[in-house]
């Protein structure tokens, strides 16, 4: 498993942190290890693939949590082969299409016949990609999304940085899907994928995934391509797709969560009623209930490491 000190001084790390600082995100440090404040949560700033973080004392964690004013701080460590309740989804090199199922190979070939996949500049995405972004948001029933101007401004903010790649999916010169990948040293993360659901019949995600793995693992000789940690806030269709069709695997590890005193008190009160809150979330579909359900599910996972030897 890659260790933080092996790449902490790389240009990609410095670029990535600078990018988020320029987008007004706050950073905090423990022994030069960067943490980023995101949605009132404190987490490692470099959160794009599994790696071993340096050790921290309880006092250091509590101090930086207090300084940030966040509700909780979380990170993962202690990677192992035995299954746990927390993991990253990754594909390691080398990648070979011959190892995939007959069905997956056929769908990849059909997709490549219909779709052109290539790395594109942010400016081209700004010019051609907003309708795709909008269609993807509506398909996933997002209630809030960026207007054309703000979306273009955010995409444009990536231009100066080499730690990002944008990939376009084209049919007849039209962008019908795109992805953003984060490059940290030889660790690659598929940060997000957007696609127009009208074109799903052409299997665009098959061509995209194949192209990403072929390029990063075989051509660029990267260590792995990641699709992030276990998802508890959203559906896991993409991760299930990658595991089933492209042999992505689970890289098991431990989830660590430390709460602020007040938030810890609220968790202790709410935890016994998680089944009731989950029921209310299904009935009323109110955002606050969903957030509480996610937090309590995270707490259940955290407790699994306290109640076992894993």
BALOBA-1460 file (C-alpha; in Angstrom, 3 decimals):
// residues 310
<rec num="1" residu="x" x="0.000" y="0.000" z="0.000"/>
<rec num="2" residu="x" x="1.342" y="3.431" z="-0.968"/>
<rec num="3" residu="x" x="2.367" y="5.612" z="1.983"/>
<rec num="4" residu="x" x="1.768" y="9.344" z="2.341"/>
<rec num="5" residu="x" x="5.426" y="10.261" z="2.768"/>
<rec num="6" residu="x" x="6.232" y="8.717" z="-0.641"/>
<rec num="7" residu="x" x="4.300" y="11.369" z="-2.541"/>
<rec num="8" residu="x" x="3.495" y="14.197" z="-0.103"/>
<rec num="9" residu="x" x="5.932" y="16.564" z="-1.837"/>
<rec num="10" residu="x" x="4.854" y="15.759" z="-5.391"/>
<rec num="11" residu="x" x="3.767" y="18.535" z="-7.744"/>
<rec num="12" residu="x" x="0.312" y="16.956" z="-8.058"/>
<rec num="13" residu="x" x="-0.308" y="17.254" z="-4.318"/>
<rec num="14" residu="x" x="0.761" y="20.891" z="-4.230"/>
<rec num="15" residu="x" x="-1.354" y="21.685" z="-7.293"/>
<rec num="16" residu="x" x="-4.406" y="19.930" z="-5.920"/>
<rec num="17" residu="x" x="-4.292" y="21.763" z="-2.595"/>
<rec num="18" residu="x" x="-3.721" y="25.073" z="-4.370"/>
<rec num="19" residu="x" x="-6.759" y="24.405" z="-6.576"/>
<rec num="20" residu="x" x="-9.103" y="23.962" z="-3.613"/>
<rec num="21" residu="x" x="-7.611" y="26.891" z="-1.725"/>
<rec num="22" residu="x" x="-8.299" y="29.044" z="-4.776"/>
<rec num="23" residu="x" x="-11.899" y="27.786" z="-4.600"/>
<rec num="24" residu="x" x="-12.120" y="29.074" z="-0.995"/>
<rec num="25" residu="x" x="-11.858" y="25.770" z="0.871"/>
<rec num="26" residu="x" x="-10.213" y="25.785" z="4.306"/>
<rec num="27" residu="x" x="-7.214" y="23.610" z="5.176"/>
<rec num="28" residu="x" x="-5.801" y="22.488" z="8.516"/>
<rec num="29" residu="x" x="-2.606" y="20.579" z="9.257"/>
<rec num="30" residu="x" x="-1.257" y="17.966" z="11.657"/>
<rec num="31" residu="x" x="2.493" y="17.487" z="11.252"/>
<rec num="32" residu="x" x="2.300" y="18.817" z="7.667"/>
<rec num="33" residu="x" x="-0.509" y="16.403" z="6.770"/>
<rec num="34" residu="x" x="-3.330" y="18.406" z="5.099"/>
<rec num="35" residu="x" x="-6.990" y="18.167" z="6.096"/>
<rec num="36" residu="x" x="-9.778" y="19.906" z="4.174"/>
<rec num="37" residu="x" x="-13.069" y="21.215" z="5.534"/>
<rec num="38" residu="x" x="-15.886" y="19.971" z="3.323"/>
<rec num="39" residu="x" x="-19.581" y="20.327" z="4.210"/>
<rec num="40" residu="x" x="-18.702" y="20.767" z="7.888"/>
<rec num="41" residu="x" x="-16.646" y="17.557" z="7.844"/>
<rec num="42" residu="x" x="-12.877" y="17.436" z="8.248"/>
<rec num="43" residu="x" x="-11.193" y="14.833" z="6.078"/>
<rec num="44" residu="x" x="-7.808" y="14.214" z="4.434"/>
<rec num="45" residu="x" x="-7.320" y="16.749" z="1.662"/>
<rec num="46" residu="x" x="-5.941" y="14.038" z="-0.625"/>
<rec num="47" residu="x" x="-8.898" y="11.675" z="-0.702"/>
<rec num="48" residu="x" x="-8.412" y="10.064" z="-4.094"/>
<rec num="49" residu="x" x="-7.334" y="6.498" z="-3.547"/>
<rec num="50" residu="x" x="-6.214" y="4.275" z="-0.673"/>
<rec num="51" residu="x" x="-2.914" y="5.070" z="0.989"/>
<rec num="52" residu="x" x="-1.529" y="4.858" z="4.512"/>
<rec num="53" residu="x" x="-1.786" y="8.159" z="6.359"/>
<rec num="54" residu="x" x="0.745" y="9.051" z="9.079"/>
<rec num="55" residu="x" x="-0.148" y="8.360" z="12.691"/>
<rec num="56" residu="x" x="-1.953" y="10.976" z="14.812"/>
<rec num="57" residu="x" x="-2.446" y="11.260" z="18.555"/>
<rec num="58" residu="x" x="-5.902" y="11.695" z="20.061"/>
<rec num="59" residu="x" x="-4.917" y="15.149" z="21.309"/>
<rec num="60" residu="x" x="-3.837" y="16.221" z="17.813"/>
<rec num="61" residu="x" x="-7.115" y="15.005" z="16.320"/>
<rec num="62" residu="x" x="-9.228" y="16.754" z="18.959"/>
<rec num="63" residu="x" x="-7.248" y="19.962" z="18.597"/>
<rec num="64" residu="x" x="-7.592" y="20.213" z="14.813"/>
<rec num="65" residu="x" x="-11.282" y="19.260" z="15.066"/>
<rec num="66" residu="x" x="-11.852" y="22.123" z="17.510"/>
<rec num="67" residu="x" x="-9.883" y="24.573" z="15.350"/>
<rec num="68" residu="x" x="-11.919" y="23.689" z="12.260"/>
<rec num="69" residu="x" x="-15.305" y="23.938" z="13.980"/>
<rec num="70" residu="x" x="-16.435" y="20.801" z="12.130"/>
<rec num="71" residu="x" x="-18.985" y="18.293" z="13.407"/>
<rec num="72" residu="x" x="-16.574" y="15.408" z="13.014"/>
<rec num="73" residu="x" x="-13.275" y="14.315" z="11.492"/>
<rec num="74" residu="x" x="-12.841" y="11.042" z="9.626"/>
<rec num="75" residu="x" x="-10.097" y="9.102" z="7.871"/>
<rec num="76" residu="x" x="-9.175" y="5.537" z="7.027"/>
<rec num="77" residu="x" x="-6.117" y="3.397" z="7.769"/>
<rec num="78" residu="x" x="-5.036" y="-0.140" z="8.642"/>
<rec num="79" residu="x" x="-5.431" y="-1.700" z="5.194"/>
<rec num="80" residu="x" x="-5.751" y="-5.490" z="5.225"/>
<rec num="81" residu="x" x="-6.875" y="-8.474" z="3.180"/>
<rec num="82" residu="x" x="-9.618" y="-9.579" z="5.561"/>
<rec num="83" residu="x" x="-13.090" y="-8.144" z="4.820"/>
<rec num="84" residu="x" x="-14.232" y="-5.185" z="6.915"/>
<rec num="85" residu="x" x="-17.212" y="-2.827" z="6.751"/>
<rec num="86" residu="x" x="-15.157" y="-0.117" z="5.003"/>
<rec num="87" residu="x" x="-13.287" y="-0.195" z="1.707"/>
<rec num="88" residu="x" x="-12.071" y="1.542" z="-1.422"/>
<rec num="89" residu="x" x="-13.086" y="0.314" z="-4.884"/>
<rec num="90" residu="x" x="-10.014" y="0.010" z="-7.126"/>
<rec num="91" residu="x" x="-8.609" y="-1.659" z="-10.237"/>
<rec num="92" residu="x" x="-4.879" y="-2.395" z="-10.260"/>
<rec num="93" residu="x" x="-2.540" y="-2.784" z="-13.192"/>
<rec num="94" residu="x" x="-2.122" y="-4.495" z="-15.534"/>
<rec num="95" residu="x" x="-5.551" y="-4.341" z="-17.167"/>
<rec num="96" residu="x" x="-6.561" y="-6.800" z="-19.902"/>
<rec num="97" residu="x" x="-9.864" y="-6.904" z="-21.738"/>
<rec num="98" residu="x" x="-9.283" y="-10.642" z="-22.274"/>
<rec num="99" residu="x" x="-9.912" y="-11.253" z="-18.561"/>
<rec num="100" residu="x" x="-13.412" y="-9.769" z="-18.732"/>
<rec num="101" residu="x" x="-16.547" y="-11.781" z="-19.392"/>
<rec num="102" residu="x" x="-17.698" y="-12.468" z="-22.954"/>
<rec num="103" residu="x" x="-20.728" y="-10.231" z="-22.341"/>
<rec num="104" residu="x" x="-18.603" y="-7.327" z="-21.074"/>
<rec num="105" residu="x" x="-16.200" y="-7.586" z="-24.025"/>
<rec num="106" residu="x" x="-19.082" y="-7.454" z="-26.491"/>
<rec num="107" residu="x" x="-20.602" y="-4.405" z="-24.820"/>
<rec num="108" residu="x" x="-17.225" y="-2.645" z="-24.831"/>
<rec num="109" residu="x" x="-16.791" y="-3.340" z="-28.554"/>
<rec num="110" residu="x" x="-20.319" y="-2.087" z="-29.332"/>
<rec num="111" residu="x" x="-19.683" y="1.012" z="-27.254"/>
<rec num="112" residu="x" x="-16.351" y="1.777" z="-28.943"/>
<rec num="113" residu="x" x="-18.031" y="1.434" z="-32.339"/>
<rec num="114" residu="x" x="-20.580" y="4.083" z="-31.377"/>
<rec num="115" residu="x" x="-18.584" y="6.392" z="-29.107"/>
<rec num="116" residu="x" x="-15.343" y="8.298" z="-29.371"/>
<rec num="117" residu="x" x="-13.470" y="8.642" z="-26.058"/>
<rec num="118" residu="x" x="-10.674" y="11.167" z="-25.597"/>
<rec num="119" residu="x" x="-9.059" y="13.575" z="-23.160"/>
<rec num="120" residu="x" x="-10.414" y="17.062" z="-23.739"/>
<rec num="121" residu="x" x="-9.470" y="20.535" z="-22.612"/>
<rec num="122" residu="x" x="-11.739" y="22.290" z="-20.087"/>
<rec num="123" residu="x" x="-12.537" y="24.964" z="-22.668"/>
<rec num="124" residu="x" x="-14.011" y="22.382" z="-25.060"/>
<rec num="125" residu="x" x="-16.114" y="20.965" z="-22.237"/>
<rec num="126" residu="x" x="-17.380" y="24.456" z="-21.383"/>
<rec num="127" residu="x" x="-18.369" y="25.039" z="-25.006"/>
<rec num="128" residu="x" x="-20.094" y="21.688" z="-25.605"/>
<rec num="129" residu="x" x="-20.844" y="19.981" z="-22.303"/>
<rec num="130" residu="x" x="-23.397" y="21.923" z="-20.269"/>
<rec num="131" residu="x" x="-26.469" y="20.205" z="-21.728"/>
<rec num="132" residu="x" x="-24.930" y="16.854" z="-20.839"/>
<rec num="133" residu="x" x="-24.318" y="18.060" z="-17.267"/>
<rec num="134" residu="x" x="-27.902" y="19.304" z="-17.026"/>
<rec num="135" residu="x" x="-29.389" y="16.053" z="-18.364"/>
<rec num="136" residu="x" x="-27.283" y="14.019" z="-15.944"/>
<rec num="137" residu="x" x="-28.398" y="16.115" z="-12.953"/>
<rec num="138" residu="x" x="-32.066" y="15.761" z="-13.910"/>
<rec num="139" residu="x" x="-31.663" y="12.010" z="-14.422"/>
<rec num="140" residu="x" x="-30.276" y="11.665" z="-10.894"/>
<rec num="141" residu="x" x="-33.082" y="13.885" z="-9.570"/>
<rec num="142" residu="x" x="-30.713" y="16.515" z="-8.207"/>
<rec num="143" residu="x" x="-32.712" y="19.412" z="-6.795"/>
<rec num="144" residu="x" x="-29.826" y="21.865" z="-7.033"/>
<rec num="145" residu="x" x="-27.260" y="22.262" z="-9.774"/>
<rec num="146" residu="x" x="-25.097" y="25.001" z="-11.252"/>
<rec num="147" residu="x" x="-26.406" y="27.370" z="-13.879"/>
<rec num="148" residu="x" x="-24.488" y="27.577" z="-17.148"/>
<rec num="149" residu="x" x="-22.335" y="30.521" z="-16.080"/>
<rec num="150" residu="x" x="-21.308" y="29.103" z="-12.680"/>
<rec num="151" residu="x" x="-20.747" y="25.616" z="-14.108"/>
<rec num="152" residu="x" x="-18.487" y="27.059" z="-16.804"/>
<rec num="153" residu="x" x="-16.635" y="29.128" z="-14.214"/>
<rec num="154" residu="x" x="-15.954" y="26.028" z="-12.089"/>
<rec num="155" residu="x" x="-14.766" y="23.953" z="-15.070"/>
<rec num="156" residu="x" x="-12.599" y="26.867" z="-16.171"/>
<rec num="157" residu="x" x="-10.924" y="26.964" z="-12.731"/>
<rec num="158" residu="x" x="-9.212" y="23.624" z="-13.561"/>
<rec num="159" residu="x" x="-7.288" y="24.988" z="-16.545"/>
<rec num="160" residu="x" x="-4.007" y="25.814" z="-14.767"/>
<rec num="161" residu="x" x="-3.640" y="22.442" z="-13.052"/>
<rec num="162" residu="x" x="-2.102" y="19.245" z="-14.394"/>
<rec num="163" residu="x" x="-3.583" y="17.088" z="-11.626"/>
<rec num="164" residu="x" x="-6.917" y="16.857" z="-13.489"/>
<rec num="165" residu="x" x="-7.919" y="15.145" z="-16.714"/>
<rec num="166" residu="x" x="-11.290" y="15.667" z="-18.373"/>
<rec num="167" residu="x" x="-12.489" y="12.875" z="-20.640"/>
<rec num="168" residu="x" x="-15.223" y="13.391" z="-23.216"/>
<rec num="169" residu="x" x="-17.622" y="10.817" z="-24.656"/>
<rec num="170" residu="x" x="-18.630" y="11.858" z="-28.177"/>
<rec num="171" residu="x" x="-21.283" y="10.670" z="-30.603"/>
<rec num="172" residu="x" x="-21.355" y="12.512" z="-33.949"/>
<rec num="173" residu="x" x="-19.110" y="15.230" z="-32.489"/>
<rec num="174" residu="x" x="-21.541" y="15.852" z="-29.620"/>
<rec num="175" residu="x" x="-20.512" y="15.439" z="-25.965"/>
<rec num="176" residu="x" x="-22.964" y="12.945" z="-24.495"/>
<rec num="177" residu="x" x="-20.915" y="12.236" z="-21.376"/>
<rec num="178" residu="x" x="-17.738" y="13.263" z="-19.591"/>
<rec num="179" residu="x" x="-15.615" y="12.363" z="-16.599"/>
<rec num="180" residu="x" x="-13.119" y="14.104" z="-14.366"/>
<rec num="181" residu="x" x="-10.096" y="12.163" z="-13.128"/>
<rec num="182" residu="x" x="-7.726" y="13.297" z="-10.390"/>
<rec num="183" residu="x" x="-4.041" y="12.395" z="-10.745"/>
<rec num="184" residu="x" x="-2.038" y="12.257" z="-7.518"/>
<rec num="185" residu="x" x="1.385" y="10.791" z="-8.238"/>
<rec num="186" residu="x" x="0.516" y="7.375" z="-9.721"/>
<rec num="187" residu="x" x="-2.853" y="7.218" z="-7.948"/>
<rec num="188" residu="x" x="-5.822" y="7.886" z="-10.235"/>
<rec num="189" residu="x" x="-9.340" y="8.629" z="-9.047"/>
<rec num="190" residu="x" x="-12.462" y="8.720" z="-11.201"/>
<rec num="191" residu="x" x="-13.809" y="11.760" z="-9.408"/>
<rec num="192" residu="x" x="-17.162" y="11.975" z="-11.213"/>
<rec num="193" residu="x" x="-18.982" y="10.848" z="-14.343"/>
<rec num="194" residu="x" x="-21.838" y="12.697" z="-16.042"/>
<rec num="195" residu="x" x="-23.835" y="11.335" z="-18.979"/>
<rec num="196" residu="x" x="-26.998" y="12.030" z="-20.922"/>
<rec num="197" residu="x" x="-29.367" y="9.095" z="-20.171"/>
<rec num="198" residu="x" x="-30.830" y="9.316" z="-23.688"/>
<rec num="199" residu="x" x="-27.631" y="7.728" z="-25.035"/>
<rec num="200" residu="x" x="-27.369" y="4.813" z="-22.589"/>
<rec num="201" residu="x" x="-28.410" y="2.436" z="-25.371"/>
<rec num="202" residu="x" x="-24.930" y="2.997" z="-26.845"/>
<rec num="203" residu="x" x="-23.223" y="1.768" z="-23.629"/>
<rec num="204" residu="x" x="-21.074" y="4.931" z="-23.264"/>
<rec num="205" residu="x" x="-19.824" y="4.093" z="-19.756"/>
<rec num="206" residu="x" x="-18.349" y="0.817" z="-21.060"/>
<rec num="207" residu="x" x="-16.206" y="2.636" z="-23.629"/>
<rec num="208" residu="x" x="-15.234" y="5.290" z="-21.094"/>
<rec num="209" residu="x" x="-14.206" y="2.823" z="-18.371"/>
<rec num="210" residu="x" x="-12.248" y="0.669" z="-20.809"/>
<rec num="211" residu="x" x="-10.427" y="3.745" z="-22.154"/>
<rec num="212" residu="x" x="-9.561" y="4.997" z="-18.650"/>
<rec num="213" residu="x" x="-8.141" y="1.648" z="-17.539"/>
<rec num="214" residu="x" x="-6.243" y="1.080" z="-20.769"/>
<rec num="215" residu="x" x="-4.722" y="4.564" z="-20.640"/>
<rec num="216" residu="x" x="-3.855" y="4.945" z="-16.946"/>
<rec num="217" residu="x" x="-2.940" y="1.363" z="-16.036"/>
<rec num="218" residu="x" x="-1.326" y="0.096" z="-19.228"/>
<rec num="219" residu="x" x="-0.001" y="3.197" z="-20.971"/>
<rec num="220" residu="x" x="0.808" y="5.485" z="-18.034"/>
<rec num="221" residu="x" x="1.730" y="2.578" z="-15.682"/>
<rec num="222" residu="x" x="-0.211" y="4.026" z="-12.758"/>
<rec num="223" residu="x" x="-0.604" y="1.943" z="-9.596"/>
<rec num="224" residu="x" x="-4.375" y="1.813" z="-9.665"/>
<rec num="225" residu="x" x="-7.595" y="3.528" z="-10.731"/>
<rec num="226" residu="x" x="-10.037" y="4.205" z="-7.893"/>
<rec num="227" residu="x" x="-13.748" y="4.919" z="-7.790"/>
<rec num="228" residu="x" x="-13.686" y="6.074" z="-4.196"/>
<rec num="229" residu="x" x="-14.697" y="4.690" z="-0.840"/>
<rec num="230" residu="x" x="-17.769" y="2.680" z="0.053"/>
<rec num="231" residu="x" x="-20.798" y="4.818" z="-0.698"/>
<rec num="232" residu="x" x="-23.270" y="5.238" z="2.142"/>
<rec num="233" residu="x" x="-24.986" y="8.453" z="1.071"/>
<rec num="234" residu="x" x="-25.990" y="7.435" z="-2.466"/>
<rec num="235" residu="x" x="-26.753" y="4.341" z="-4.497"/>
<rec num="236" residu="x" x="-23.789" y="2.102" z="-5.383"/>
<rec num="237" residu="x" x="-24.767" y="1.246" z="-8.943"/>
<rec num="238" residu="x" x="-21.513" y="2.576" z="-10.412"/>
<rec num="239" residu="x" x="-19.295" y="0.699" z="-7.966"/>
<rec num="240" residu="x" x="-21.309" y="-2.494" z="-8.488"/>
<rec num="241" residu="x" x="-20.987" y="-2.014" z="-12.248"/>
<rec num="242" residu="x" x="-17.208" y="-1.633" z="-12.002"/>
<rec num="243" residu="x" x="-16.832" y="-4.708" z="-9.793"/>
<rec num="244" residu="x" x="-19.114" y="-6.881" z="-11.931"/>
<rec num="245" residu="x" x="-18.004" y="-5.815" z="-15.398"/>
<rec num="246" residu="x" x="-14.407" y="-4.604" z="-14.976"/>
<rec num="247" residu="x" x="-13.128" y="-6.633" z="-12.002"/>
<rec num="248" residu="x" x="-12.636" y="-3.705" z="-9.651"/>
<rec num="249" residu="x" x="-11.999" y="-5.029" z="-6.136"/>
<rec num="250" residu="x" x="-12.528" y="-3.911" z="-2.574"/>
<rec num="251" residu="x" x="-9.446" y="-2.652" z="-0.742"/>
<rec num="252" residu="x" x="-10.479" y="-3.168" z="2.897"/>
<rec num="253" residu="x" x="-9.463" y="-0.809" z="5.669"/>
<rec num="254" residu="x" x="-10.632" y="0.774" z="8.935"/>
<rec num="255" residu="x" x="-12.917" y="3.788" z="9.195"/>
<rec num="256" residu="x" x="-12.012" y="6.263" z="11.948"/>
<rec num="257" residu="x" x="-14.479" y="8.928" z="13.090"/>
<rec num="258" residu="x" x="-14.069" y="11.419" z="15.943"/>
<rec num="259" residu="x" x="-16.976" y="13.726" z="16.786"/>
<rec num="260" residu="x" x="-17.118" y="17.132" z="18.385"/>
<rec num="261" residu="x" x="-18.474" y="16.877" z="21.974"/>
<rec num="262" residu="x" x="-21.922" y="18.239" z="21.084"/>
<rec num="263" residu="x" x="-22.282" y="16.137" z="17.943"/>
<rec num="264" residu="x" x="-21.159" y="13.036" z="19.837"/>
<rec num="265" residu="x" x="-23.907" y="13.688" z="22.392"/>
<rec num="266" residu="x" x="-26.517" y="13.966" z="19.613"/>
<rec num="267" residu="x" x="-25.291" y="10.747" z="17.983"/>
<rec num="268" residu="x" x="-25.609" y="8.903" z="21.285"/>
<rec num="269" residu="x" x="-29.228" y="10.068" z="21.606"/>
<rec num="270" residu="x" x="-30.246" y="9.310" z="18.022"/>
<rec num="271" residu="x" x="-28.454" y="5.978" z="17.496"/>
<rec num="272" residu="x" x="-31.006" y="3.772" z="19.331"/>
<rec num="273" residu="x" x="-33.758" y="5.206" z="17.107"/>
<rec num="274" residu="x" x="-32.048" y="4.651" z="13.746"/>
<rec num="275" residu="x" x="-34.717" y="2.206" z="12.494"/>
<rec num="276" residu="x" x="-37.460" y="4.744" z="13.240"/>
<rec num="277" residu="x" x="-35.523" y="7.552" z="11.522"/>
<rec num="278" residu="x" x="-34.898" y="5.319" z="8.513"/>
<rec num="279" residu="x" x="-38.626" y="4.592" z="8.305"/>
<rec num="280" residu="x" x="-39.462" y="8.310" z="8.472"/>
<rec num="281" residu="x" x="-36.932" y="8.992" z="5.717"/>
<rec num="282" residu="x" x="-38.691" y="6.507" z="3.418"/>
<rec num="283" residu="x" x="-42.121" y="7.937" z="4.178"/>
<rec num="284" residu="x" x="-41.417" y="11.667" z="3.988"/>
<rec num="285" residu="x" x="-38.195" y="11.856" z="1.897"/>
<rec num="286" residu="x" x="-37.064" y="14.950" z="3.792"/>
<rec num="287" residu="x" x="-33.402" y="15.882" z="3.360"/>
<rec num="288" residu="x" x="-32.714" y="16.177" z="7.094"/>
<rec num="289" residu="x" x="-33.912" y="12.605" z="7.699"/>
<rec num="290" residu="x" x="-31.687" y="11.327" z="4.916"/>
<rec num="291" residu="x" x="-28.661" y="13.112" z="6.384"/>
<rec num="292" residu="x" x="-29.326" y="11.618" z="9.810"/>
<rec num="293" residu="x" x="-29.712" y="8.138" z="8.294"/>
<rec num="294" residu="x" x="-26.318" y="8.491" z="6.565"/>
<rec num="295" residu="x" x="-24.606" y="9.716" z="9.746"/>
<rec num="296" residu="x" x="-26.055" y="6.843" z="11.781"/>
<rec num="297" residu="x" x="-25.033" y="4.325" z="9.139"/>
<rec num="298" residu="x" x="-21.514" y="5.725" z="9.341"/>
<rec num="299" residu="x" x="-21.653" y="5.378" z="13.131"/>
<rec num="300" residu="x" x="-22.721" y="1.749" z="12.801"/>
<rec num="301" residu="x" x="-19.710" y="1.093" z="10.560"/>
<rec num="302" residu="x" x="-17.413" y="2.910" z="13.002"/>
<rec num="303" residu="x" x="-18.691" y="0.767" z="15.865"/>
<rec num="304" residu="x" x="-18.017" y="-2.413" z="13.874"/>
<rec num="305" residu="x" x="-14.300" y="-1.762" z="14.346"/>
<rec num="306" residu="x" x="-14.751" y="-1.322" z="18.094"/>
<rec num="307" residu="x" x="-16.716" y="-4.557" z="18.420"/>
<rec num="308" residu="x" x="-14.354" y="-6.806" z="16.500"/>
<rec num="309" residu="x" x="-10.684" y="-7.463" z="16.021"/>
<rec num="310" residu="x" x="-10.765" y="-6.006" z="12.504"/>
